[in-house]
């Protein structure tokens, strides 16, 4: 990979082992030429159209301010606009195409996860982290009517269904296209020649990426394992798994598409 002509971009979909992937690539390419961007609020819970419009308006203002100042709205305070021009690797929680322009051609990679496994991981993450994130608030799209986090994955799903939490349903496809559908995500993947792997086969995916791009071997090291990651997978019935898959139906189509295309099934 000629970094004078290309830059490696990794839009990290949350709960897809992205921290391990990103850190492993940084270790391979060198931290001085790799930059993590700020989080684009793609998956923040929004339980009404008004809340959705409010987030969009806030993002529009950030982008407008970025155009005026010349500083991209996803750049962290630690990263200068000048550093982006020589970056080898940009990554973080942002939608494909939203990253700063480096003046070079982007080469995208990303990772998706089985929607049932991802949902369970996110449930435990929220159980662990949400009290700290929301402070003393008692009303929140991810708290039940008693101001508490649901105690089981299926109770959590029922609350999401009841609340109709916008952008919480089918979040993985939204990292490819704001339309939030599999077909839109597929068009982006095929149109931009994006390499997409699965959590189930991270090691072989990174080997393929290194070979295709002509870079050094990426030695995968699993990092960032917190309490939520140490919990055993829930024993769900076939009906419960099917119900979760139905809630994330567009993400299911995306995951099945990636498995079929990569032969990881």
C-alpha positions in Angstrom: 0.0 0.0 0.0 1.5 3.3 -1.1 0.6 5.7 1.8 1.6 8.7 -0.4 -1.5 7.9 -2.5 -3.8 6.0 0.0 -4.9 6.1 3.6 -6.4 3.2 5.6 -9.8 4.1 7.1 -11.5 1.9 9.8 -15.0 3.0 10.8 -15.4 1.1 14.0 -18.9 -0.2 14.6 -19.3 -0.4 18.4 -19.3 -3.9 20.0 -17.5 -5.6 17.1 -14.1 -6.1 18.6 -13.0 -2.8 17.0 -10.7 -1.7 19.8 -8.7 -4.9 19.3 -8.6 -4.4 15.5 -7.7 -0.7 15.7 -5.0 -1.1 18.3 -3.5 -4.0 16.4 -3.3 -1.9 13.2 -1.8 1.0 15.2 0.9 -1.4 16.5 1.6 -2.5 13.0 1.8 0.9 11.3 3.2 3.0 14.1 1.3 5.3 16.5 2.8 8.5 15.2 1.0 8.2 11.8 -2.3 6.8 13.2 -5.1 8.9 14.6 -8.4 8.1 16.3 -11.3 10.5 15.5 -14.1 11.7 17.7 -17.3 9.7 17.9 -20.1 10.6 15.5 -23.3 10.1 17.4 -24.8 7.5 15.1 -26.1 5.1 17.8 -27.2 7.5 20.5 -30.7 6.7 21.7 -33.4 8.9 20.3 -37.0 8.1 21.2 -38.8 10.7 19.1 -38.5 12.4 15.8 -37.9 15.7 17.6 -34.9 14.2 19.3 -33.6 12.8 16.0 -33.9 16.3 14.3 -32.1 17.8 17.3 -29.1 15.5 16.8 -29.1 16.2 13.1 -29.2 20.0 13.7 -26.3 19.7 16.2 -24.2 17.7 13.7 -25.0 20.3 11.0 -23.8 23.1 13.2 -20.6 21.2 14.0 -19.9 20.6 10.3 -20.6 24.3 9.5 -18.2 25.4 12.2 -15.6 23.0 10.8 -15.9 24.6 7.3 -15.4 28.0 8.8 -12.4 27.1 11.0 -10.9 24.6 8.7 -10.9 22.0 11.5 -13.0 18.8 10.7 -15.7 18.2 13.3 -14.4 14.7 14.1 -10.9 15.7 14.8 -9.9 15.3 18.5 -8.1 18.2 20.2 -4.9 16.2 20.2 -4.9 15.8 16.4 -4.0 18.8 14.2 -5.4 19.2 10.7 -1.8 19.1 9.4 -1.3 15.7 10.9 -4.2 14.3 8.9 -2.4 15.1 5.7 0.3 12.5 6.5 -1.8 10.0 8.4 -1.6 6.3 7.4 -4.6 5.2 9.5 -7.8 6.9 10.7 -10.3 5.1 12.9 -13.1 5.6 15.3 -16.9 5.5 15.6 -18.0 7.3 12.4 -19.9 6.6 9.2 -18.0 5.7 6.1 -17.2 8.8 4.2 -17.5 11.2 7.2 -13.8 11.1 7.9 -11.5 14.1 7.2 -10.2 14.4 3.6 -6.5 13.6 3.5 -6.0 14.4 -0.2 -5.4 10.7 -0.8 -7.7 7.8 -1.8 -9.3 6.0 1.2 -9.0 2.2 1.6 -11.8 1.1 3.9 -12.0 -1.8 6.2 -14.6 -2.6 8.9 -16.1 -5.5 10.9 -19.7 -6.6 11.6 -21.1 -9.0 14.2 -24.0 -11.4 14.4 -26.8 -9.2 15.6 -27.8 -11.5 18.4 -24.3 -11.7 19.9 -23.9 -7.9 19.5 -27.2 -7.2 21.2 -26.2 -9.3 24.2 -22.8 -7.7 24.4 -24.4 -4.2 24.3 -26.9 -5.2 26.9 -24.2 -6.1 29.3 -22.2 -3.1 28.4 -25.2 -0.9 29.2 -25.8 -2.7 32.5 -22.2 -2.0 33.4 -21.7 1.5 32.1 -25.0 3.3 31.8 -25.3 4.4 35.5 -22.1 6.3 35.1 -22.9 7.7 31.7 -26.3 9.2 32.7 -25.4 10.3 36.3 -28.5 11.0 38.4 -31.0 11.1 35.6 -34.1 9.0 36.1 -35.5 9.5 32.6 -33.6 8.2 29.6 -34.5 6.3 26.5 -32.6 3.3 27.9 -34.1 3.3 31.3 -37.5 1.7 32.1 -40.5 3.5 33.6 -38.9 3.1 37.1 -35.7 4.7 36.1 -33.8 1.4 36.0 -32.0 -0.6 33.4 -34.0 -3.8 32.5 -32.6 -6.8 34.3 -32.6 -9.3 31.4 -31.8 -9.1 27.7 -35.4 -9.8 26.6 -36.8 -7.2 29.0 -34.3 -4.8 27.5 -35.5 -5.7 24.0 -39.1 -5.3 25.0 -38.3 -1.8 26.3 -36.6 -0.9 23.0 -39.6 -2.1 21.1 -42.0 -0.2 23.3 -39.9 3.0 23.3 -39.3 2.8 19.5 -35.8 4.1 20.2 -34.6 5.7 16.9 -31.2 4.7 15.6 -31.0 1.8 18.1 -32.7 -0.5 15.7 -30.3 -1.9 13.0 -27.3 0.3 14.0 -24.7 -1.6 12.0 -26.1 -0.7 8.6 -26.2 2.9 9.7 -22.4 3.0 9.8 -22.5 2.5 6.0 -25.5 4.7 5.1 -27.8 7.0 7.0 -30.7 5.4 5.2 -30.4 2.5 7.7 -31.2 -0.3 5.3 -29.2 -3.3 4.1 -29.6 -2.4 0.4 -28.2 1.1 1.0 -25.3 -0.4 3.0 -24.6 -3.0 0.3 -24.4 -0.3 -2.4 -21.8 1.6 -0.3 -19.8 -1.6 0.3 -19.7 -2.5 -3.4 -19.4 1.1 -4.7 -16.4 1.9 -2.5 -14.8 -1.5 -2.6 -14.9 -1.8 1.2 -13.3 -4.8 2.9 -15.8 -6.1 5.5 -15.0 -9.0 7.9 -16.8 -10.7 10.8 -16.0 -10.9 14.4 -16.2 -14.7 14.1 -13.1 -14.7 11.9 -11.1 -11.6 12.9 -7.7 -13.2 12.6 -8.1 -14.5 9.0 -9.8 -11.2 8.0 -6.8 -9.2 9.1 -4.4 -11.6 7.4 -6.4 -11.0 4.2 -6.4 -7.3 4.7 -2.6 -7.3 5.2 -2.1 -9.4 2.0 -4.5 -7.3 -0.1 -3.0 -4.0 1.0 0.6 -5.1 1.0 1.3 -4.1 4.6 3.0 -5.9 7.4 1.3 -8.8 9.2 -1.3 -7.5 11.6 -0.9 -9.4 14.9 -4.3 -9.5 16.5 -4.2 -8.9 20.2 -7.5 -8.9 22.1 -7.8 -5.8 24.2 -10.4 -3.8 26.2 -12.0 -6.8 27.8 -14.3 -5.4 30.5 -16.9 -6.9 32.8 -19.5 -7.1 30.1 -17.1 -9.0 27.8 -16.4 -11.6 30.5 -20.0 -12.7 30.9 -21.0 -16.0 29.4 -23.4 -15.9 26.4 -27.0 -16.0 27.5 -28.9 -19.2 27.1 -31.7 -18.0 24.8 -34.4 -20.1 23.2 -34.7 -20.4 19.5 -37.8 -18.1 19.6 -35.9 -15.4 21.6 -33.0 -15.5 19.1 -35.4 -15.2 16.2 -37.1 -12.3 17.9 -33.8 -10.4 18.4 -32.9 -11.1 14.8 -36.2 -9.8 13.6 -35.7 -6.5 15.6 -32.3 -6.1 13.9 -33.5 -7.5 10.5 -31.5 -5.1 8.3 -28.4 -5.9 10.3 -29.1 -9.6 10.0 -29.2 -9.2 6.2 -25.9 -7.3 6.3 -24.2 -9.9 8.5 -25.5 -12.8 6.3 -24.3 -11.0 3.2 -20.8 -10.5 4.6 -20.6 -14.1 5.7 -21.6 -15.3 2.2 -19.2 -12.9 0.5 -16.2 -13.8 2.7 -16.9 -17.6 3.1 -16.7 -17.3 6.8 -20.0 -19.2 7.5 
